[in-house]
């Protein structure tokens, strides 16, 4: 079976759990729990940044991306992380255009936390329901009036586009992606392996 390629976009001042949570989910997913330690994940997950230089995340964590924008291979799934750095990156025309262009070739597009502002800036959430960190819900509504802002959901599922609320909600979103690709049983087993409660509610399906 061909693995599903998942790129997680990071940038300076990205929130650590925004990218580390989904990365953990995709990297520890297994299709057969009985052979967990001899099998590999059905997802090929890696970090993407504007360049391949180290990225300094919140708290000073230095992260080495696997690819830059120019070297990133074709993707099946793109996850755009959030954090304080999105306030700068929304004005990064090169990055926004890259997201917009990549979105035309994806099976799924997702955001964590204020990563949704980058999707909104690229026009990829126009006319859709979406969410973000609870502190930024009003700002999203004011900045992007064409988006129907969901205020009570951890994950908003619009088919090929998923947005999640702040920070840890990215884990719920990633488990949703796993369920969409390989079924709920695999997603539940992944959550159990992580000792993370499987999200039973707070997912709005459009």
Helices and strands as residue ranges (DSSP letters): E 4-9, H 16-28, G 33-35, E 43-48, E 55-56, G 58-60, E 62-63, E 77-80, H 86-89, H 93-103, E 108-112, H 115-121, E 129-130, G 134-136, H 137-143, E 148-149, E 155-157, E 161-164, H 169-182, H 184-194, E 203-205
